[in-house]
Amino acid sequence: MPRIKSPEKFKHFKILSALDYCPTGVHLEGGGEEDTWGGNLKLRKVDSLLRPYMSVKQYEELLSNITGESGAHLMSDKYAPGHYGPDIWMEVARYGRAAEKIARSETFDLIHGHDWTSVSACVNAQRTSGKPYVYHAHALEFDRSGENINQDIYNIEKYGMEKAARVIAVSHYTQEKITSRYGIDPAKITVIHNAVSRHDSQLGEIYPKKDNAEKIVLFLGRITHQKGPESFIEAAACVLQYMPEVRFVMAGTGDLMVDMIEKVAEKGIGRMFHFTGFLQKEEAERIYARSDIYVMPSVSEPFGISPLEAMLFDVPVIISKQSGVSELLKHALKVDFGDIEALADKIISLLKHPCLAEELTNAGREELKKIKWEYAAAKILAVYQQVIN
């Protein structure tokens, strides 16, 4: 891991902090975890420019707060809305150097890396150790940015998948993109769907029951282009014309949040539309439990675990056909992203026909029994064995 806050010991695996393998001869002023570095170089903690999913305006404000001067002239086209701040490249490279040192001192049989930020580390470890490398694709640059991709990130993704002995994709939807967009041989790709964990303690009496008199339709996720928040608002406006007392909730934050607040105001639906901001785990579970419908209208979703999380709380779901999770779920309503009329119709159908919602809920409860992390883990282990052999 890049950094470990509270190291724990486990029976079957060891967790290492890449921070411990960074250049030596450093100590952190004021004490702290990095005190053990020692030496002549002194570090002082400062505010970081590394922030995900910020708008240009938010990023300029952050730069102004840190530097004390206007942030506009410090911006560049490379760090457009939805992208990371400039320090991410340095951190990826530093992580890669740390992995190279770890590979020299540790004993292992293969390397498993996740997405583009791990490619430098994996390739360095592969070159140093001679061990095979598995690339696990959870999301692609085409999912995050549509056709307006960051070419540097695309190149890293392509290079990482070419260097890997095996590629794991979280859906057939992602596999097709890896093949068509990156030119990777489909025979090299194994599809292993994600899953969800069900803990009975999450679903007990600690959460309030649904209020049958008040209907709540939920969007929970990053408020960014990939997740389709604009479609959710457009559909909400349509539904409220026929069912004016339905409440819509958009939970999360992201670079489009201000734009979406303005859009709700323009539509004149602010009285029945609520923005919660970012929610911690228990807060997210509470809003799931109180909701009557969960909507995931993503433009492009490699998998999408949130519908499965909603189903844990017996919430019927409407999902984009352009998502990996739609391959797994048979008992969910599905729409093409951007089809506002179809999305609104399905929301109204579930709200007006409780029997349909109950049918989806009961069938979904049985469906979740077949979607477990244990099954995904067994498939990953099989990939490991194939690569090693």
VOPAGU-2260 file (C-alpha; in pm, 1 decimal, decimal comma):
REM VOPAGU-2260
SITE   aa  ch    i         X         Y         Z
SITE  MET   A    0       0,0       0,0       0,0
SITE  PRO   A    1     118,7     360,4     -53,5
SITE  ARG   A    2      83,1     427,7     318,4
SITE  ILE   A    3     -39,3     239,7     626,1
SITE  LYS   A    4    -190,8     433,6     913,4
SITE  SER   A    5    -233,2     147,1    1161,4
SITE  PRO   A    6     -34,8    -167,2    1071,3
SITE  GLU   A    7    -202,0    -497,1    1155,9
SITE  LYS   A    8     -71,1    -851,1    1139,6
SITE  PHE   A    9    -266,1   -1108,6     942,3
SITE  LYS   A   10    -224,6   -1482,3     917,1
SITE  HIS   A   11    -217,7   -1518,0     538,6
SITE  PHE   A   12     -65,3   -1195,8     409,5
SITE  LYS   A   13     171,7    -913,7     493,9
SITE  ILE   A   14      98,4    -545,9     427,6
SITE  LEU   A   15     394,1    -318,7     349,5
SITE  SER   A   16     397,4      60,9     337,2
SITE  ALA   A   17     566,0     197,4      24,3
SITE  LEU   A   18     647,0     505,6     232,0
SITE  ASP   A   19     904,3     299,4     421,9
SITE  TYR   A   20    1090,4     231,1      95,8
SITE  CYS   A   21    1116,4     590,3     -21,9
SITE  PRO   A   22    1460,4     757,0     -28,3
SITE  THR   A   23    1619,5     742,4     316,2
SITE  GLY   A   24    1785,6    1021,9     510,7
SITE  VAL   A   25    1463,5    1208,1     592,1
SITE  HIS   A   26    1275,2    1295,6     908,0
SITE  LEU   A   27     950,6    1482,2     952,8
SITE  GLU   A   28     958,2    1803,9    1148,8
SITE  GLY   A   29     731,3    1788,1    1451,3
SITE  GLY   A   30     738,4    1409,6    1484,3
SITE  GLY   A   31     492,7    1158,4    1348,3
SITE  GLU   A   32     500,0     832,4    1157,4
SITE  GLU   A   33     794,0     936,2     937,7
SITE  ASP   A   34    1025,8    1011,0    1232,5
SITE  THR   A   35    1216,4     686,7    1173,7
SITE  TRP   A   36    1365,4     819,4     849,2
SITE  GLY   A   37    1646,2    1009,3    1027,9
SITE  GLY   A   38    1923,5    1189,3     841,1
SITE  ASN   A   39    1985,9    1545,2     727,7
SITE  LEU   A   40    1678,6    1618,5     516,4
SITE  LYS   A   41    1391,4    1782,8     702,1
SITE  LEU   A   42    1027,9    1764,4     582,5
SITE  ARG   A   43     749,6    1997,9     683,2
SITE  LYS   A   44     384,1    1910,0     623,8
SITE  VAL   A   45     198,6    2153,2     394,1
SITE  ASP   A   46    -141,4    2158,4     227,6
SITE  SER   A   47    -150,3    1929,5     -75,3
SITE  LEU   A   48    -263,8    2015,4    -425,3
SITE  LEU   A   49    -369,2    1652,3    -470,3
SITE  ARG   A   50    -749,0    1654,3    -478,5
SITE  PRO   A   51    -969,1    1429,5    -695,9
SITE  TYR   A   52   -1266,1    1539,2    -908,0
SITE  MET   A   53   -1239,5    1915,9    -864,3
SITE  SER   A   54   -1375,7    2180,2   -1097,5
SITE  VAL   A   55   -1141,9    2444,4   -1240,4
SITE  LYS   A   56   -1298,1    2704,6   -1011,6
SITE  GLN   A   57   -1253,5    2486,4    -701,4
SITE  TYR   A   58    -896,7    2409,4    -802,0
SITE  GLU   A   59    -813,4    2777,4    -857,5
SITE  GLU   A   60    -953,6    2856,9    -512,1
SITE  LEU   A   61    -739,7    2583,1    -356,6
SITE  LEU   A   62    -427,0    2713,7    -532,1
SITE  SER   A   63    -507,0    3065,6    -413,0
SITE  ASN   A   64    -546,1    2949,6     -52,8
SITE  ILE   A   65    -217,0    2761,1     -60,8
SITE  THR   A   66      -1,7    3009,1    -253,5
SITE  GLY   A   67    -163,2    3332,9    -142,1
SITE  GLU   A   68    -195,8    3452,0    -502,5
SITE  SER   A   69    -439,1    3408,8    -788,1
SITE  GLY   A   70    -459,8    3045,1    -891,2
SITE  ALA   A   71    -578,1    3109,2   -1247,1
SITE  HIS   A   72    -234,5    3157,3   -1400,8
SITE  LEU   A   73    -108,3    2839,9   -1230,4
SITE  MET   A   74    -366,7    2624,1   -1403,5
SITE  SER   A   75    -297,5    2429,0   -1720,8
SITE  ASP   A   76    -514,4    2239,1   -1969,7
SITE  LYS   A   77    -368,3    1912,5   -1839,0
SITE  TYR   A   78    -556,8    1950,2   -1511,2
SITE  ALA   A   79    -905,5    2009,7   -1645,9
SITE  PRO   A   80   -1223,1    1934,2   -1443,0
SITE  GLY   A   81   -1248,6    1574,1   -1331,0
SITE  HIS   A   82    -873,3    1515,4   -1333,0
SITE  TYR   A   83    -629,6    1496,6   -1044,6
SITE  GLY   A   84    -397,8    1772,5    -931,3
SITE  PRO   A   85     -39,1    1792,1   -1060,9
SITE  ASP   A   86     119,7    1598,3    -775,6
SITE  ILE   A   87     -42,0    1267,5    -876,1
SITE  TRP   A   88     223,7    1202,8   -1142,9
SITE  MET   A   89     507,9    1248,4    -898,4
SITE  GLU   A   90     338,3    1023,9    -643,7
SITE  VAL   A   91     280,6     748,2    -901,7
SITE  ALA   A   92     648,6     759,4    -997,7
SITE  ARG   A   93     760,6     759,9    -632,2
SITE  TYR   A   94     534,6     462,5    -561,8
SITE  GLY   A   95     693,3     284,6    -857,2
SITE  ARG   A   96    1043,0     335,4    -718,8
SITE  ALA   A   97     934,1     206,2    -378,6
SITE  ALA   A   98     786,5    -107,2    -539,0
SITE  GLU   A   99    1118,9    -172,6    -710,2
SITE  LYS   A  100    1295,2    -174,0    -372,9
SITE  ILE   A  101    1027,7    -396,6    -220,3
SITE  ALA   A  102    1065,7    -645,0    -507,6
SITE  ARG   A  103    1436,0    -680,4    -431,1
SITE  SER   A  104    1380,9    -773,8     -65,9
SITE  GLU   A  105    1054,5    -970,0     -58,5
SITE  THR   A  106     977,7   -1326,4    -168,7
SITE  PHE   A  107     668,5   -1364,8    -388,1
SITE  ASP   A  108     531,2   -1552,9    -689,3
SITE  LEU   A  109     338,9   -1288,0    -882,7
SITE  ILE   A  110     239,7    -920,9    -889,3
SITE  HIS   A  111    -122,6    -800,9    -886,4
SITE  GLY   A  112    -184,0    -434,3    -968,6
SITE  HIS   A  113    -502,3    -229,0    -990,0
SITE  ASP   A  114    -559,5      30,4   -1263,7
SITE  TRP   A  115    -319,6     283,3   -1413,9
SITE  THR   A  116    -177,9     431,3   -1093,4
SITE  SER   A  117     -14,4      95,3   -1010,6
SITE  VAL   A  118     145,6      31,9   -1353,1
SITE  SER   A  119     479,6     195,7   -1272,0
SITE  ALA   A  120     506,7      -4,0    -949,8
SITE  CYS   A  121     407,4    -331,9   -1113,8
SITE  VAL   A  122     637,7    -300,4   -1414,2
SITE  ASN   A  123     931,6    -200,3   -1192,2
SITE  ALA   A  124     866,9    -496,8    -963,8
SITE  GLN   A  125     830,0    -725,9   -1265,1
SITE  ARG   A  126    1158,0    -610,4   -1417,6
SITE  THR   A  127    1344,0    -645,5   -1086,3
SITE  SER   A  128    1203,5    -984,6    -986,3
SITE  GLY   A  129    1124,8   -1155,3   -1315,9
SITE  LYS   A  130     785,2   -1252,8   -1171,6
SITE  PRO   A  131     461,0   -1239,1   -1376,4
SITE  TYR   A  132     221,9    -948,3   -1343,3
SITE  VAL   A  133    -162,5    -938,7   -1342,4
SITE  TYR   A  134    -341,3    -612,7   -1433,9
SITE  HIS   A  135    -684,7    -569,8   -1272,7
SITE  ALA   A  136    -897,9    -318,8   -1467,8
SITE  HIS   A  137   -1164,3    -161,7   -1245,9
SITE  ALA   A  138   -1213,5     143,4   -1470,9
SITE  LEU   A  139   -1073,0     281,1   -1794,7
SITE  GLU   A  140    -994,1     634,6   -1907,2
SITE  PHE   A  141   -1282,3     607,3   -2156,6
SITE  ASP   A  142   -1519,8     547,9   -1863,7
SITE  ARG   A  143   -1393,9     847,4   -1669,0
SITE  SER   A  144   -1355,6    1095,9   -1954,6
SITE  GLY   A  145   -1565,2     970,6   -2246,0
SITE  GLU   A  146   -1400,3    1053,6   -2577,9
SITE  ASN   A  147   -1210,6    1345,3   -2425,1
SITE  ILE   A  148    -943,3    1121,8   -2274,0
SITE  ASN   A  149    -617,6    1212,3   -2105,7
SITE  GLN   A  150    -371,8    1062,0   -2355,9
SITE  ASP   A  151    -100,5    1013,9   -2093,1
SITE  ILE   A  152    -329,1     799,9   -1876,7
SITE  TYR   A  153    -450,3     603,6   -2179,7
SITE  ASN   A  154     -88,8     528,9   -2277,7
SITE  ILE   A  155     -10,0     404,6   -1927,0
SITE  GLU   A  156    -318,6     181,3   -1922,2
SITE  LYS   A  157    -230,8      32,7   -2261,1
SITE  TYR   A  158     133,3     -21,4   -2165,6
SITE  GLY   A  159      33,5    -183,6   -1835,2
SITE  MET   A  160    -204,9    -428,4   -2002,7
SITE  GLU   A  161      50,2    -512,8   -2272,0
SITE  LYS   A  162     316,8    -589,8   -2011,4
SITE  ALA   A  163      81,8    -801,2   -1798,4
SITE  ALA   A  164      68,1   -1178,4   -1826,7
SITE  ARG   A  165    -306,0   -1161,0   -1764,5
SITE  VAL   A  166    -573,4    -891,3   -1749,0
SITE  ILE   A  167    -874,5    -916,0   -1516,5
SITE  ALA   A  168   -1178,5    -708,6   -1619,0
SITE  VAL   A  169   -1466,9    -642,2   -1380,4
SITE  SER   A  170   -1725,2    -701,1   -1656,9
SITE  HIS   A  171   -1771,9    -812,7   -2016,1
SITE  TYR   A  172   -1856,5    -448,4   -2084,6
SITE  THR   A  173   -1503,0    -353,4   -1973,6
SITE  GLN   A  174   -1349,9    -648,3   -2157,5
SITE  GLU   A  175   -1500,0    -529,3   -2486,1
SITE  LYS   A  176   -1352,3    -182,6   -2435,0
SITE  ILE   A  177   -1009,9    -324,8   -2350,2
SITE  THR   A  178   -1018,7    -525,9   -2672,2
SITE  SER   A  179   -1158,2    -257,6   -2904,0
SITE  ARG   A  180    -993,6      53,1   -2758,6
SITE  TYR   A  181    -657,1     -85,9   -2642,9
SITE  GLY   A  182    -602,1    -370,6   -2887,4
SITE  ILE   A  183    -553,1    -633,2   -2616,4
SITE  ASP   A  184    -607,5    -996,7   -2719,1
SITE  PRO   A  185    -940,1   -1113,1   -2565,5
SITE  ALA   A  186    -777,9   -1449,6   -2488,5
SITE  LYS   A  187    -556,6   -1263,4   -2240,4
SITE  ILE   A  188    -855,9   -1122,3   -2048,4
SITE  THR   A  189   -1055,2   -1292,4   -1771,9
SITE  VAL   A  190   -1385,9   -1140,0   -1660,4
SITE  ILE   A  191   -1448,0   -1153,9   -1284,7
SITE  HIS   A  192   -1747,2    -956,8   -1158,7
SITE  ASN   A  193   -1737,5    -769,0    -830,9
SITE  ALA   A  194   -1969,2    -855,7    -543,9
SITE  VAL   A  195   -2106,2    -715,2    -219,1
SITE  SER   A  196   -2087,8    -820,8     145,7
SITE  ARG   A  197   -2401,6    -856,8     351,3
SITE  HIS   A  198   -2367,5    -804,4     726,4
SITE  ASP   A  199   -2685,0    -852,6     924,4
SITE  SER   A  200   -2568,0    -590,6    1175,3
SITE  GLN   A  201   -2606,1    -328,3     902,4
SITE  LEU   A  202   -2968,3    -413,4     841,0
SITE  GLY   A  203   -3110,9    -425,7    1190,9
SITE  GLU   A  204   -3328,7    -187,8    1386,5
SITE  ILE   A  205   -3058,0      81,9    1394,9
SITE  TYR   A  206   -3199,2     223,7    1072,2
SITE  PRO   A  207   -3542,8     384,3    1058,4
SITE  LYS   A  208   -3809,9     207,1     858,4
SITE  LYS   A  209   -3933,1     348,1     530,3
SITE  ASP   A  210   -4212,4     600,4     557,6
SITE  ASN   A  211   -4484,0     466,9     327,6
SITE  ALA   A  212   -4638,8     811,5     302,3
SITE  GLU   A  213   -4322,8     974,7     166,8
SITE  LYS   A  214   -4143,0     832,3    -135,8
SITE  ILE   A  215   -3768,5     886,9    -175,2
SITE  VAL   A  216   -3571,1     829,1    -496,1
SITE  LEU   A  217   -3194,3     813,9    -442,2
SITE  PHE   A  218   -2882,6     885,3    -648,2
SITE  LEU   A  219   -2563,6     802,1    -455,4
SITE  GLY   A  220   -2220,4     839,3    -613,4
SITE  ARG   A  221   -1969,0    1088,3    -745,7
SITE  ILE   A  222   -2139,4    1387,8    -902,5
SITE  THR   A  223   -1933,3    1374,2   -1218,4
SITE  HIS   A  224   -2010,0    1322,7   -1587,0
SITE  GLN   A  225   -1949,6     946,2   -1579,0
SITE  LYS   A  226   -2227,7     889,5   -1324,7
SITE  GLY   A  227   -2503,0    1068,1   -1519,2
SITE  PRO   A  228   -2631,1    1312,2   -1252,9
SITE  GLU   A  229   -2786,5    1539,0   -1517,1
SITE  SER   A  230   -3008,3    1252,0   -1638,5
SITE  PHE   A  231   -3125,4    1194,8   -1280,5
SITE  ILE   A  232   -3228,9    1560,6   -1245,8
SITE  GLU   A  233   -3403,5    1565,7   -1583,3
SITE  ALA   A  234   -3597,2    1250,7   -1490,0
SITE  ALA   A  235   -3684,2    1397,7   -1148,5
SITE  ALA   A  236   -3836,3    1703,2   -1315,7
SITE  CYS   A  237   -4051,4    1477,1   -1534,6
SITE  VAL   A  238   -4169,2    1262,5   -1243,0
SITE  LEU   A  239   -4258,5    1564,2   -1028,2
SITE  GLN   A  240   -4500,4    1683,9   -1295,1
SITE  TYR   A  241   -4712,6    1372,9   -1227,0
SITE  MET   A  242   -4620,3    1296,5    -864,4
SITE  PRO   A  243   -4534,5    1632,1    -700,3
SITE  GLU   A  244   -4475,2    1490,6    -349,8
SITE  VAL   A  245   -4188,5    1252,7    -436,5
SITE  ARG   A  246   -3852,4    1347,0    -284,0
SITE  PHE   A  247   -3529,6    1311,9    -479,9
SITE  VAL   A  248   -3192,5    1287,5    -306,6
SITE  MET   A  249   -2849,2    1328,2    -465,9
SITE  ALA   A  250   -2585,3    1198,6    -224,0
SITE  GLY   A  251   -2216,6    1255,1    -289,3
SITE  THR   A  252   -1988,8    1525,2    -423,7
SITE  GLY   A  253   -1785,0    1591,5    -735,3
SITE  ASP   A  254   -1679,9    1844,5    -995,0
SITE  LEU   A  255   -2036,1    1888,5   -1129,3
SITE  MET   A  256   -2204,5    1949,0    -794,0
SITE  VAL   A  257   -2238,1    2327,3    -832,6
SITE  ASP   A  258   -2367,5    2283,3   -1188,3
SITE  MET   A  259   -2626,4    2031,1   -1069,8
SITE  ILE   A  260   -2746,1    2259,1    -789,1
SITE  GLU   A  261   -2793,6    2534,0   -1046,5
SITE  LYS   A  262   -2976,7    2292,1   -1276,7
SITE  VAL   A  263   -3220,1    2196,2   -1000,8
SITE  ALA   A  264   -3285,3    2566,1    -940,1
SITE  GLU   A  265   -3343,9    2624,8   -1311,7
SITE  LYS   A  266   -3593,9    2338,0   -1319,2
SITE  GLY   A  267   -3776,9    2485,1   -1020,5
SITE  ILE   A  268   -3774,6    2156,4    -827,9
SITE  GLY   A  269   -3559,5    2261,8    -531,2
SITE  ARG   A  270   -3842,1    2209,0    -279,1
SITE  MET   A  271   -3840,6    1832,7    -346,1
SITE  PHE   A  272   -3473,5    1784,9    -436,8
SITE  HIS   A  273   -3198,1    1748,4    -177,1
SITE  PHE   A  274   -2816,0    1743,1    -190,2
SITE  THR   A  275   -2649,3    1569,6     103,9
SITE  GLY   A  276   -2281,9    1613,2      17,4
SITE  PHE   A  277   -2037,2    1330,4      87,1
SITE  LEU   A  278   -2171,9    1058,4     317,7
SITE  GLN   A  279   -1974,4     834,1     550,0
SITE  LYS   A  280   -2047,7     459,8     548,2
SITE  GLU   A  281   -2317,5     461,2     818,7
SITE  GLU   A  282   -2481,3     772,0     671,6
SITE  ALA   A  283   -2493,8     604,3     329,6
SITE  GLU   A  284   -2650,7     293,0     481,2
SITE  ARG   A  285   -2912,1     506,7     655,5
SITE  ILE   A  286   -3016,0     679,7     333,7
SITE  TYR   A  287   -3029,3     344,8     150,7
SITE  ALA   A  288   -3260,3     212,1     422,1
SITE  ARG   A  289   -3495,7     508,7     390,7
SITE  SER   A  290   -3514,0     509,6      11,3
SITE  ASP   A  291   -3786,1     355,9    -205,0
SITE  ILE   A  292   -3589,1     345,6    -533,5
SITE  TYR   A  293   -3219,5     360,8    -616,5
SITE  VAL   A  294   -3114,9     497,9    -957,6
SITE  MET   A  295   -2773,2     455,9   -1124,6
SITE  PRO   A  296   -2798,7     637,9   -1463,2
SITE  SER   A  297   -2426,3     611,6   -1549,1
SITE  VAL   A  298   -2295,4     709,4   -1890,1
SITE  SER   A  299   -2031,2     435,5   -1868,9
SITE  GLU   A  300   -1987,5     211,8   -1563,4
SITE  PRO   A  301   -1725,1     -66,2   -1564,9
SITE  PHE   A  302   -1917,3    -242,1   -1287,5
SITE  GLY   A  303   -2110,4     -37,3   -1029,6
SITE  ILE   A  304   -2141,1    -183,2    -679,2
SITE  SER   A  305   -2386,9      76,4    -546,2
SITE  PRO   A  306   -2700,5     -98,0    -687,6
SITE  LEU   A  307   -2597,1    -414,5    -502,4
SITE  GLU   A  308   -2553,5    -210,8    -184,0
SITE  ALA   A  309   -2901,6     -65,4    -228,1
SITE  MET   A  310   -3046,4    -413,3    -278,8
SITE  LEU   A  311   -2898,2    -517,6      57,5
SITE  PHE   A  312   -3151,7    -279,6     208,0
SITE  ASP   A  313   -3440,4    -418,8      -1,0
SITE  VAL   A  314   -3446,4    -120,7    -234,8
SITE  PRO   A  315   -3550,4    -188,0    -598,0
SITE  VAL   A  316   -3299,6     -46,4    -846,6
SITE  ILE   A  317   -3300,0     115,8   -1190,3
SITE  ILE   A  318   -2963,8      93,3   -1365,9
SITE  SER   A  319   -2798,4     198,2   -1688,0
SITE  LYS   A  320   -2760,0     -70,2   -1952,1
SITE  GLN   A  321   -2410,5      72,8   -2002,9
SITE  SER   A  322   -2284,5     -86,0   -1681,0
SITE  GLY   A  323   -2111,3    -406,4   -1584,5
SITE  VAL   A  324   -2351,2    -481,8   -1301,2
SITE  SER   A  325   -2637,9    -505,0   -1554,2
SITE  GLU   A  326   -2476,0    -830,1   -1673,9
SITE  LEU   A  327   -2529,3    -979,8   -1328,1
SITE  LEU   A  328   -2869,3    -846,0   -1228,6
SITE  LYS   A  329   -3175,8   -1002,5   -1382,9
SITE  HIS   A  330   -3419,5    -844,2   -1138,7
SITE  ALA   A  331   -3350,6    -476,3   -1195,7
SITE  LEU   A  332   -3506,7    -225,7   -1432,3
SITE  LYS   A  333   -3263,3    -113,2   -1703,0
SITE  VAL   A  334   -3249,0     191,5   -1929,1
SITE  ASP   A  335   -3008,3     332,7   -2185,5
SITE  PHE   A  336   -2815,4     623,0   -2042,0
SITE  GLY   A  337   -2961,5     953,9   -2151,0
SITE  ASP   A  338   -3311,7     811,5   -2216,4
SITE  ILE   A  339   -3485,8    1049,5   -1977,8
SITE  GLU   A  340   -3839,7     947,5   -2072,5
SITE  ALA   A  341   -3773,5     577,5   -2009,8
SITE  LEU   A  342   -3603,2     653,1   -1677,2
SITE  ALA   A  343   -3891,9     870,9   -1559,8
SITE  ASP   A  344   -4148,1     608,6   -1671,4
SITE  LYS   A  345   -3972,5     337,0   -1470,4
SITE  ILE   A  346   -3953,2     554,1   -1158,7
SITE  ILE   A  347   -4325,4     630,2   -1184,4
SITE  SER   A  348   -4408,1     261,3   -1244,3
SITE  LEU   A  349   -4225,3     151,1    -929,3
SITE  LEU   A  350   -4384,9     426,4    -720,1
SITE  LYS   A  351   -4739,7     366,4    -847,0
SITE  HIS   A  352   -4724,9     -13,3    -844,4
SITE  PRO   A  353   -4601,7    -141,4    -504,7
SITE  CYS   A  354   -4647,7    -500,8    -623,3
SITE  LEU   A  355   -4383,2    -448,4    -892,2
SITE  ALA   A  356   -4141,9    -297,0    -639,4
SITE  GLU   A  357   -4205,0    -585,1    -398,0
SITE  GLU   A  358   -4148,9    -842,3    -671,8
SITE  LEU   A  359   -3814,3    -685,7    -763,8
SITE  THR   A  360   -3716,3    -664,2    -397,2
SITE  ASN   A  361   -3794,0   -1029,7    -321,9
SITE  ALA   A  362   -3627,1   -1159,1    -638,5
SITE  GLY   A  363   -3327,1    -934,9    -579,6
SITE  ARG   A  364   -3284,8   -1069,6    -227,6
SITE  GLU   A  365   -3248,3   -1420,6    -370,9
SITE  GLU   A  366   -3021,6   -1295,4    -649,2
SITE  LEU   A  367   -2776,3   -1142,4    -400,3
SITE  LYS   A  368   -2716,4   -1484,9    -246,3
SITE  LYS   A  369   -2528,1   -1580,4    -564,0
SITE  ILE   A  370   -2317,1   -1262,3    -574,4
SITE  LYS   A  371   -2045,0   -1307,9    -312,7
SITE  TRP   A  372   -1684,2   -1199,0    -276,3
SITE  GLU   A  373   -1589,6   -1557,9    -198,2
SITE  TYR   A  374   -1685,2   -1656,5    -553,8
SITE  ALA   A  375   -1486,2   -1367,9    -702,8
SITE  ALA   A  376   -1185,8   -1457,5    -486,0
SITE  ALA   A  377   -1193,2   -1819,8    -605,8
SITE  LYS   A  378   -1186,0   -1702,5    -968,7
SITE  ILE   A  379    -894,4   -1467,9    -899,4
SITE  LEU   A  380    -706,7   -1752,2    -732,7
SITE  ALA   A  381    -759,7   -1962,2   -1045,6
SITE  VAL   A  382    -603,1   -1681,5   -1253,7
SITE  TYR   A  383    -306,6   -1674,3   -1015,9
SITE  GLN   A  384    -255,9   -2047,5   -1057,4
SITE  GLN   A  385    -274,9   -2026,1   -1436,3
SITE  VAL   A  386     -21,3   -1742,4   -1448,7
SITE  ILE   A  387     224,3   -1912,4   -1211,8
SITE  ASN   A  388     200,4   -2244,9   -1393,1
